[in-house]
Amino acid sequence: MSRRGFAVRLAVASAVGVVTLLGVASPAGAHASLVSTSPSTDSVVDTVPDQARMTFTEAVTALPGSVEVYGPDGDRVDSGTPSISSDSTTVDVGIDPGGQGTYTVSWRVTSDDGHTISGSWVFHVGQQSGAVTLDDDAGDRAADVVAWFARVLFSAGIIGVVGVGAVAGTGLAGWRSITVPRAEARRVWIAAGLAAVTGAALGLIAEVADATGSNLLAALGDVVDVVAGSRSGALDALKLAACVVILLLVSVVRHRLVVPVALSWALAAITISALSGHAAVTAAPLLSVPLDVAHFAAAGVWLGGLAVLVSTAGRSVPIERWSTVAVVAVGVIAVTGIGSSLFQLGAPRGLWETDYGRLLIAKVTVVALMVALGWLNRRHLAELTARAGSALRRVRGETVAGVAVLAITGVLVSTVPATDALARPFSGSTSIGSVDATFTVDPARVGTNSIHIIFTDSNGGAAEVDAAELTVSGPGVEPARVRLTPITTSHYTTADASFGRPGTWTLDLVAVTDGEPANGSISVPVR
C-alpha cells in the first residue's frame, strides 16, 4: 500500500471512529438526590409491604444487589433485582414477608452524572424494634484515592498528547509544516498516551468500585455489568477506547498525518470526559460542554507545550512563537474558565460557601502564579534564546505549578458543584444525652424554613423521646422558642422556623428520654 493510500485510509477510519464514539455518548441528567420513599421513612405500617420504593430527582442506575432490605432479625428479606421506572427516577425492590418490627433499607445508586449516592432508611411494621447495624464501608476507601489519581493521570496524559501534537508536531509554523514529533518530543508523546490509557483504565475500575460499593479487586469482576448497565460506566469505557487508539497511533504510526488524527481522538476523549462530568448537567449543556472542551484543549496546548519545552530544552519549539501561542492559550483558558464557573457556581457566594468554590479559588490562584511566571519568561525572550538552560528553570517552575493545577482539578471534578451544594438543605447531627439527634434544615436560607429532627440510639435504631423543645438564635438575634410537632416518638418537626438574616445560627435542643432531660446544640450556616 502506498503512503498516500495509507494516509487516506487512516483519516477515513479515524473520522468514522470519532463520530461513532461521540454518537454513542449521550447527554446526562443532573445530580440525583432521594426525595421520597414508600413506606415513608420512619413510618409505622400494619403489614409488610410487597416492595420498597425510592424516588429520586433525576435518573439513576441501580445495579443488582444495590438495594438491600433487612428484617427485624437482621436477615435480608429483599427479593429479586431492583426494578427501575421508565424515566429511571423510581427504584423498586421486592420484600419477602417477615415478622413485626423495624425494617432497614440500604441503597446505592449512580446518577447519570457519574456520582454514586447511597444511604439507608427505616420503616416499622406494627412496632419499632430498632434498625440493624450496617457496615459503614461506603466501598473501598482506596477507590477514592485511585479515582483521584486516575483523573490526574488521564488529564496529564491527554494534555501531553495535545501539547506534543499541537506544538512539536507543527513546530508552531502552521499545519503545512506538520511532521511526526521526533526524539525527546516523541518519547513524551508516547509517555502521554500511556498515561492517558492508564488513567482511563484506573478510572473505570474506580467507577465500578464506587457504583457497586466493593473494593478495587472485586470491582474487576463487575466491569462488564457496570459498563452495560450504567451511563457513567459506558462513558468511561468509551474514554478508555479512545485513549487506547491514541496510544496505538502515537506509538506505531510514523506518517505525518498521525498528528491531526491523534489530536482528533484526543478531542474525542476530552468531549467524552466533559459529557460524563459537571458540564453535562448544567441548565445549558450545549454551551457548557463546548466551553469545557475548549478549556481542556487550551490547557493541553499551554501545559503540554511547556512539557515539550522542558523535555527538549527548547530545541523543538521556536521560543518567540511559543510565547505568542501560550498567551493565546491562556486567554482561551481564562474566558472558558469564567464561562464554566458561571454555570457551576450559581451565585458568587458559592465561592466561599462551598467546597467546590474554595477549590476553584485554589486552582485560579495557582494558575495566576503560572501566568506570572510565564509573563516573566516572555519579558526575557532574549535570555530564553541565548541562555536556555538558566531560563528553563523558570519554565520548570511553571510546569510544577501545572502539576498542582491538575491535582486540584482531580479533586474539583469529583466535588459537588456549588450550584447543587447551595441548593441542598443543611443536615447535621449532635448528641443529646444518650441519644443522637439528626437535624435537617430546609432550605437553610433567610426566611421560613422547615426543620426535621430524628432521634436514634447508639445502634442507629429509632429512639423514643418523651418531649422535645427547640430554641434558635442568630447573629444579633435573641433566642426564640420554636414549636415542635411530634410525627412519631422519634421524629419531631416544625414548618415555620424563621431565620431573619444570613450567618451562623444556633439550634439549642432539649430532649426528655425516660424522664431525664438532656440538651445539645448545633450550628447551622444560613445563606
For each residue, the residues with C-beta under 8 A, 3 or more apart:
1: 5 6 9
2: 5 6
3: 6 7 255
4: 7 8
5: 1 2 8 9
6: 1 2 3 9 10 255
7: 3 4 10 11 255 257
8: 4 5 11 12
9: 1 5 6 12 13
10: 6 7 13 14 253 255 257 258 261
11: 7 8 14 15 257 261
12: 8 9 15 16
13: 9 10 16 17
14: 10 11 17 18 245 261 264 265
15: 11 12 18 19 264
16: 12 13 19 20
17: 13 14 20 21 245 265
18: 14 15 21 22 264 265 267 268
19: 15 16 22 23
20: 16 17 23 24
21: 17 18 24 25 238 241 242 268 272
22: 18 19 25 268 271 272
23: 19 20
24: 20 21 234 238
25: 21 22 235 238 271 272 275
26: 231 275
27: 275 280 285
28: 112 113 114 231 275 276 280 281 285
29: 32 58 59 111 112 113 281
30: 57 58 111 112 113 281 420
31: 58 111 113 115 281 416 417 420
32: 29 56 57 58 59 60 89 109 111 112 115 117
33: 56 57 58 117 424
34: 37 54 55 56 107 117 119
35: 55 56 57
36: 40 54 55
37: 34 40 41 52 53 54 55 105 121 123
38: 49 52 53 54 55
39: 43 45 49 52 123
40: 36 37 43 123
41: 37 121 122 123
42: 121 122 123 124 454 462 487 488 490 491
43: 39 40 123 124 488
44: 123 124 125 126 127 128 488
45: 39 48 49 123 124 125 126
46: 125 126
47: 125
48: 45 95 97 98 103 125
49: 38 39 45 52 95
50: 94 95
51: 92 93 94 95
52: 37 38 39 49 67 69 78 92 93 95 103 105 123
53: 37 38 90 91 92
54: 34 36 37 38 67 90 91 92 105 107
55: 34 35 36 37 38 89 90
56: 32 33 34 35 59 60 89 90 91 109
57: 30 32 33 35 89
58: 29 30 31 32 33 89 111 112
59: 29 32 56 87 88 89 111 112
60: 32 56 84 88 89 91 109 110 111 112 117
61: 84 88 109 110 112 211 229 230 231 232
62: 66 67 82 84 91 107 108 109
63: 66 82 110 211 212 222 225 226 229 230
64: 81 82 225
65: 68 81 212
66: 62 63 82 107 108 109 211 212 213
67: 52 54 62 78 82 91 93 105 106 107 108
68: 65 76 78 105 106 107
69: 52 76 77 78 93 95 103 104 105 106
70: 74 75 76 77 103 104 105 106 132 134
71: 74 75 76 77 98 99 101 103
72: 98 99 100 101 102 103 125 129
73: 98 99 101
74: 70 71 132
75: 70 71
76: 68 69 70 71
77: 69 70 71 95 96 98 103
78: 52 67 68 69 93 94 95 96
79: 93 94 95 96
80: 83 93 94
81: 64 65 93
82: 62 63 64 66 67 91 92 93
83: 80 91 92 93
84: 60 61 62 88 90 91 92
85: 88 89 90 91 92
86:
87: 59 90
88: 59 60 61 84 85
89: 32 55 56 57 58 59 60 85
90: 53 54 55 56 84 85 87
91: 53 54 56 60 62 67 82 83 84 85 107 109
92: 51 52 53 54 82 83 84 85
93: 51 52 67 69 78 79 80 81 82 83 105
94: 50 51 78 79 80
95: 48 49 50 51 52 69 77 78 79 98 103
96: 77 78 79
97: 48
98: 48 71 72 73 77 95 103 125
99: 71 72 73 125
100: 72 125 126 127 129
101: 71 72 73 124 125 126 127 128 129 130
102: 72 122 123 124 128 129 130 131 132 461 462
103: 48 52 69 70 71 72 77 95 98 122 123 124 125
104: 69 70 120 121 122 131 132 134
105: 37 52 54 67 68 69 70 93 120 121 122 123
106: 67 68 69 70 118 119 120 134
107: 34 54 62 66 67 68 91 118 119 120
108: 62 66 67 116 117 118 211 212 213
109: 32 56 60 61 62 66 91 116 117 118
110: 60 61 63 114 115 116 117 210 211 230 232
111: 29 30 31 32 58 59 60 114 115 116 117 232
112: 28 29 30 32 58 59 60 61 231 232 281
113: 28 29 30 31 232 276 277 278 280 281
114: 28 110 111 207 231 232 235 276 277
115: 31 32 110 111 414 416
116: 108 109 110 111 210 211
117: 32 33 34 60 108 109 110 111
118: 106 107 108 109 138 213
119: 34 106 107
120: 104 105 106 107 131 134
121: 37 41 42 104 105
122: 41 42 102 103 104 105 131 461 462
123: 37 39 40 41 42 43 44 45 52 102 103 105
124: 42 43 44 45 101 102 103 127 128 129 462
125: 44 45 46 47 48 72 98 99 100 101 103
126: 44 45 46 100 101
127: 44 100 101 124
128: 44 101 102 124 461 462 464 490
129: 72 100 101 102 124 461
130: 101 102 457 459 461 462
131: 102 104 120 122 456 459 460 461 462
132: 70 74 102 104
133: 459 460
134: 70 104 106 120 460
135:
136:
137: 140 213
138: 118 141 213
139: 143 209 210 212 213 214 215
140: 137 143 209 214 215 216
141: 138 144 145
142: 145 146 215 216
143: 139 140 146 147 206 209 210 215 216 219
144: 141 147 148 206
145: 141 142 148 149
146: 142 143 149 150 202 205 206 209 216
147: 143 144 150 151 202 203 206 207 210 414
148: 144 145 151 152 410 411 414
149: 145 146 152 153 199 202 410
150: 146 147 153 154 198 199 200 201 202 203 206
151: 147 148 154 155 199 203 409 410 413 414
152: 148 149 155 156 199 406 407 409 410
153: 149 150 156 157 195 196 198 199 202
154: 150 151 157 158 195 196 199 200 203 239 243 273
155: 151 152 158 159 199 296 406 409 410
156: 152 153 159 160 192 195 199 403 406
157: 153 154 160 161 192 193 194 195 196 197 198 199 243
158: 154 155 161 162 192 196 243 266 269 270 273 296 300
159: 155 156 162 163 192 296 299 300 303 304 307 406
160: 156 157 163 164 188 189 191 192 193 195 196 300 304 307
161: 157 158 164 165 189 192 193 196 246 250 262 263 266 300 304
162: 158 159 165 166 263 266 297 300 301 304
163: 159 160 166 167 168 192 300 301 302 303 304 305 306 307 308
164: 160 161 167 168 169 181 185 186 188 189 192 304 307 308
165: 161 162 168 169 170 181 189 259 260 262 263 266
166: 162 163 169 170 263 300 301 304 305
167: 163 164 170 172 301 304 305 308 316 317 322 325
168: 163 164 165 171 181 185 188 189 308 312 316 317
169: 164 165 166 178 179 180 181 259
170: 165 166 167 173 174 175 177 178 259
171: 168 177 179 316 317 318
172: 167 317 318 321 322 325
173: 170 176 177 318 321
174: 170 177
175: 170 178 260
176: 173
177: 170 171 173 174
178: 169 170 175 256 257 259 260
179: 169 171 182 256 259
180: 169 186 254 255 256 258 259
181: 164 165 168 169 185 186 188 189 259 316
182: 179 185 186 316
183: 186 187 312 316
184: 187 188 311 312 315 316
185: 164 168 181 182 188 189 308 311 312 316
186: 164 180 181 182 183 189 190 250
187: 183 184 190 191 311
188: 160 164 168 181 184 185 191 192 307 308 311
189: 160 161 164 165 168 181 185 186 192 193 250
190: 186 187 193 194 247 250 251
191: 160 187 188 194 195
192: 156 157 158 159 160 161 163 164 188 189 195 196 250 304 307
193: 157 160 161 189 190 196 197 243 246 247 249 250 251
194: 157 190 191 197 198 247
195: 153 154 156 157 160 191 192 198 199
196: 153 154 157 158 160 161 192 193 199 200 243 246 247 269
197: 157 193 194 200 201 240 243 244 246 247
198: 150 153 157 194 195 201 202
199: 149 150 151 152 153 154 155 156 157 195 196 202 203 243
200: 150 154 196 197 203 204 236 239 240 242 243 269
201: 150 197 198 204 205 240
202: 146 147 149 150 153 198 199 205 206
203: 147 150 151 154 199 200 206 207 236 239 240
204: 200 201 207 208 223 227 233 236 237 239 240
205: 146 201 202 208 209 216 219 220 223
206: 143 144 146 147 150 202 203 209 210 216 219
207: 114 147 203 204 210 211 226 232 233 236
208: 204 205 211 212 214 219 220 222 223 226 233
209: 139 140 143 146 205 206 212 213 214 215 216 218 219
210: 110 116 139 143 147 206 207 213
211: 61 63 66 108 110 116 207 208 222 226 230 232 233
212: 63 65 66 108 139 208 209 218 219 222 226
213: 66 108 118 137 138 139 209 210
214: 139 140 208 209 218 219 222
215: 139 140 142 143 209 218 219
216: 140 142 143 146 205 206 209 219 220
217: 220
218: 209 212 214 215 221 222
219: 143 205 206 208 209 212 214 215 216 222 223
220: 205 208 216 217 223
221: 218
222: 63 208 211 212 214 218 219 225 226
223: 204 205 208 219 220 226 227 233
224: 227 228
225: 63 64 222 228 229
226: 63 207 208 211 212 222 223 229 230 233
227: 204 223 224 230 233 234 236 237
228: 224 225 233 234
229: 61 63 225 226 233
230: 61 63 110 211 226 227 233 234
231: 26 28 61 112 114 234 235
232: 61 110 111 112 113 114 207 211 235 236 276
233: 204 207 208 211 223 226 227 228 229 230 236 237
234: 24 227 228 230 231 237 238
235: 25 114 231 232 238 239 272 275 276
236: 200 203 204 207 227 232 233 239 240 276
237: 204 227 233 234 240 241
238: 21 24 25 234 235 241 242 272
239: 154 200 203 204 235 236 242 243 269 272 273 276
240: 197 200 201 203 204 236 237 243 244
241: 21 237 238 244 245
242: 21 200 238 239 245 246 265 266 268 269 272
243: 154 157 158 193 196 197 199 200 239 240 246 247 269
244: 197 240 241 247 248
245: 14 17 241 242 248 249 265
246: 161 193 196 197 242 243 249 250 262 265 266 269
247: 190 193 194 196 197 243 244 250 251
248: 244 245 251 252 253
249: 193 245 246 252 253 258 261 262 265
250: 161 186 189 190 192 193 246 247 253 258 262
251: 190 193 247 248
252: 248 249
253: 10 248 249 250 257 258 261
254: 180 258
255: 3 6 7 10 180 258
256: 178 179 180 259
257: 7 10 11 178 253 260 261
258: 10 180 249 250 253 254 255 261 262
259: 165 169 170 178 179 180 181 256 262 263
260: 165 175 178 257 263 264
261: 10 11 14 249 253 257 258 264 265
262: 161 165 246 249 250 258 259 265 266
263: 161 162 165 166 259 260 266 267
264: 14 15 18 260 261 267 268
265: 14 17 18 242 245 246 249 261 262 268 269
266: 158 161 162 165 242 246 262 263 269 270 300
267: 18 263 264 270 271 293 297
268: 18 21 22 242 264 265 271 272
269: 158 196 200 239 242 243 246 265 266 272 273
270: 158 266 267 273 274 293 296 297 300
271: 22 25 267 268 274 275 289 293
272: 21 22 25 235 238 239 242 268 269 275 276
273: 154 158 239 269 270 276 277 296
274: 270 271 277 279 280 289 292 293 296
275: 25 26 27 28 235 271 272 279 280 289
276: 28 113 114 232 235 236 239 272 273 280
277: 113 114 273 274 280 292 413
278: 113 281 282 344 413 417
279: 274 275 282 285 288 289 291 292 340 343
280: 27 28 113 274 275 276 277 285 288 289
281: 28 29 30 31 112 113 278 285 417
282: 278 279 285 287 288 343 344 419
283: 343
284: 287 288 343
285: 27 28 279 280 281 282 288 289
286: 289 290
287: 282 284 290 291 339 343
288: 279 280 282 284 285 291 292 339 340 343
289: 271 274 275 279 280 285 286 292 293
290: 286 287 293 294
291: 279 287 288 294 295 336 339 340 343
292: 274 277 279 288 289 295 296 336 340
293: 267 270 271 274 289 290 296 297
294: 290 291 297 298 332 336
295: 291 292 298 299 332 333 336 337 340
296: 155 158 159 270 273 274 292 293 299 300
297: 162 267 270 293 294 300 301
298: 294 295 301 302 329 330 332 333 336
299: 159 295 296 302 303 329 333
300: 158 159 160 161 162 163 166 266 270 296 297 303 304
301: 162 163 166 167 297 298 304 305 325 326 329
302: 163 298 299 305 306 326 329 330 333
303: 159 163 299 300 306 307 399 402 405 406
304: 159 160 161 162 163 164 166 167 192 300 301 307 308
305: 163 166 167 301 302 308 309 317 322 325 326 329
306: 163 302 303 309 310 395 398 399 402
307: 159 160 163 164 188 192 303 304 310 311 399
308: 163 164 167 168 185 188 304 305 311 312 316 317
309: 305 306 312 314 317 322 392 395
310: 306 307 313 392 395 396 399
311: 184 185 187 188 307 308
312: 168 183 184 185 308 309 315 316 317
313: 310 388 389 392
314: 309 317 319 384 388 392
315: 184 312
316: 167 168 171 181 182 183 184 185 308 312
317: 167 168 171 172 305 308 309 312 314 321 322
318: 171 172 173 321 322
319: 314 322 323 381 384 385
320: 323 324 381 385
321: 172 173 317 318 324 325
322: 167 172 305 309 317 318 319 325 326
323: 319 320 326 327 377 378 381
324: 320 321 327 328
325: 167 172 301 305 321 322 328 329
326: 301 302 305 322 323 329 330 374 378
327: 323 324 330 331 374 378
328: 324 325 331 332
329: 298 299 301 302 305 325 326 332 333
330: 298 302 326 327 333 334 371 374
331: 327 328 334 335
332: 294 295 298 328 329 335 336
333: 295 298 299 302 329 330 336 337 367
334: 330 331 337 338
335: 331 332 338 339
336: 291 292 294 295 298 332 333 339 340
337: 295 333 334 340 341 364 367
338: 334 335 341 342
339: 287 288 291 335 336 342 343
340: 279 288 291 292 295 336 337 343 344
341: 337 338 344 345 360
342: 338 339 345
343: 279 282 283 284 287 288 291 339 340 419
344: 278 282 340 341 350 356 360 417 418 419
345: 341 342 348 350 351 356 357 360 417 418 419
346: 350 417 418 419 422 423
347: 350 418 422
348: 345 351
349: 352 353 422 527
350: 344 345 346 347 353 354 356 357 418 419 421 422
351: 345 348 354 357 358 360 361 418
352: 349 357 358 361
353: 349 350 357 418 421 422 525 527
354: 350 351 357 358 416 418 421 422
355: 358 359 415 416 421
356: 344 345 350 359 360 412 415 416 417 418 421
357: 345 350 351 352 353 354 360 361 418
358: 351 352 354 355 361 362
359: 355 356 362 363 408 411 412 415
360: 341 344 345 351 356 357 363 364 412 418
361: 351 352 357 358 364 365
362: 358 359 365 366 408
363: 359 360 366 367 405 408 409 412
364: 337 360 361 367 368
365: 361 362 368 369
366: 362 363 369 370 401 404 405 408
367: 333 337 363 364 370 371 401 405
368: 364 365 371 372
369: 365 366 372 373 401
370: 366 367 373 374 398 401 402 405
371: 330 367 368 374 375
372: 368 369 375 376
373: 369 370 376 377 394 395 397 398 401
374: 326 327 330 370 371 377 378 398
375: 371 372 378 379
376: 372 373 379 380 394
377: 323 373 374 380 381 384 391 394 395 398
378: 323 326 327 374 375 381
379: 375 376
380: 376 377 383 384 391
381: 319 320 323 377 378 384 385
382: 385 386
383: 380 386 387 390 391
384: 314 319 377 380 381 387 388 391 392
385: 319 320 381 382 388
386: 382 383
387: 383 384 390 391
388: 313 314 384 385 391 392
389: 313 392 393
390: 383 387 393
391: 377 380 383 384 387 388 394 395
392: 309 310 313 314 384 388 389 395 396
393: 389 390 396 397
394: 373 376 377 391 397 398
395: 306 309 310 373 377 391 392 398 399
396: 310 392 393 399 400
397: 373 393 394 400 401
398: 306 370 373 374 377 394 395 401 402
399: 303 306 307 310 395 396 402 403
400: 396 397 403 404
401: 366 367 369 370 373 397 398 404 405
402: 303 306 370 398 399 405 406
403: 156 399 400 406 407
404: 366 400 401 407 408
405: 303 363 366 367 370 401 402 408 409
406: 152 155 156 159 303 402 403 409 410
407: 152 403 404 410 411
408: 359 362 363 366 404 405 411 412
409: 151 152 155 363 405 406 412 413
410: 148 149 151 152 155 406 407 413 414
411: 148 359 407 408 414 415
412: 356 359 360 363 408 409 415
413: 151 277 278 409 410
414: 115 147 148 151 410 411
415: 355 356 359 411 412
416: 31 115 354 355 356 420 421
417: 31 278 281 344 345 346 356 420 421
418: 344 345 346 347 350 351 353 354 356 357 360 421 422
419: 282 343 344 345 346 350 422 423
420: 30 31 416 417 423 424
421: 350 353 354 355 356 416 417 418 424
422: 346 347 349 350 353 354 418 419 527
423: 346 419 420 443
424: 33 420 421
425: 440 441 442 443 444
426: 439 440 441 442 444 524 525
427: 438 439 440 441
428: 438 439 522 524
429: 436 437 438 439 522
430: 436 437 439 509 520 521 522
431: 435 436 437 520
432: 435 436 437 455 509 510 511 513 518 519 520
433: 511 513 516 517 518 519 520
434: 457 458 513 518
435: 431 432 455 456 457 463 465 511 513 518
436: 429 430 431 432 455 456 457 458 463
437: 429 430 431 432 453 454 455 509 511 520 522
438: 427 428 429 453 454 455 456
439: 426 427 428 429 430 451 452 453 507 522 524
440: 425 426 427 451 452 453 454
441: 425 426 427 444 449 450 451 497 507 524
442: 425 426 449 450 451 452
443: 423 425 449
444: 425 426 441 449 524 525 526 527
445: 449 499 526 527
446: 499 500 501 502 526 527
447: 498 499
448: 495 496 497 498
449: 441 442 443 444 445 497 498 499
450: 441 442 493 494 495 497
451: 439 440 441 442 470 482 493 494 497 507
452: 439 440 442 491 492 493
453: 437 438 439 440 468 470 484 491 492 493 509
454: 42 437 438 440 462 490 491
455: 432 435 436 437 438 462 463 464 465 468 490 491 492 511
456: 131 435 436 438 460 461 462 463 490
457: 130 434 435 436 460 461 462 463
458: 434 436
459: 130 131 133
460: 131 133 134 456 457
461: 102 122 128 129 130 131 456 457
462: 42 102 122 124 128 130 131 454 455 456 457 488 489 490 491
463: 435 436 455 456 457 490 513
464: 128 455 489 490 513
465: 435 455 468 489 490 492 511 512 513
466: 489 512 513 514 515
467: 511 512
468: 453 455 465 484 486 492 509 510 511 512
469: 481 484 509 510
470: 451 453 481 482 484 492 494 497 507 508 509 510
471: 479 480 481 482 507 508 509
472: 479 480 482 497 499 505 506 507 508
473: 477 478 479 480 505 506 508
474: 477 499 500 501 503 504 505 506 526
475: 501 503 504 505
476: 501
477: 473 474 480 500 501 505
478: 473
479: 471 472 473 508
480: 471 472 473 477
481: 469 470 471
482: 451 470 471 472 494 496 497
483: 494
484: 453 468 469 470 492 493 494
485: 492 493 494
486: 468 489 491 492
487: 42 491 492 493
488: 42 43 44 462 491
489: 462 464 465 466 486
490: 42 128 454 455 456 462 463 464 465
491: 42 452 453 454 455 462 486 487 488
492: 452 453 455 465 468 470 484 485 486 487
493: 450 451 452 453 484 485 487
494: 450 451 470 482 483 484 485 497
495: 448 450
496: 448 482
497: 441 448 449 450 451 470 472 482 494
498: 447 448 449
499: 445 446 447 449 472 474 505 526
500: 446 474 477
501: 446 474 475 476 477 526
502: 446 526 527
503: 474 475 525 526
504: 474 475 523 524 525 526
505: 472 473 474 475 477 499 523 524 525 526
506: 472 473 474 521 522 523 524
507: 439 441 451 470 471 472 521 522 523 524
508: 470 471 472 473 479 519 520 521
509: 430 432 437 453 468 469 470 471 519 520 521 522
510: 432 468 469 470 517 518 519
511: 432 433 435 437 455 465 467 468 517 518 519 520
512: 465 466 467 468 515 516 517 518
513: 432 433 434 435 463 464 465 466 516 518
514: 466
515: 466 512
516: 433 512 513
517: 433 510 511 512
518: 432 433 434 435 510 511 512 513
519: 432 433 508 509 510 511
520: 430 431 432 433 437 508 509 511
521: 430 506 507 508 509
522: 428 429 430 437 439 506 507 509
523: 504 505 506 507
524: 426 428 439 441 444 504 505 506 507
525: 353 426 444 503 504 505
526: 444 445 446 474 499 501 502 503 504 505
527: 349 353 422 444 445 446 502
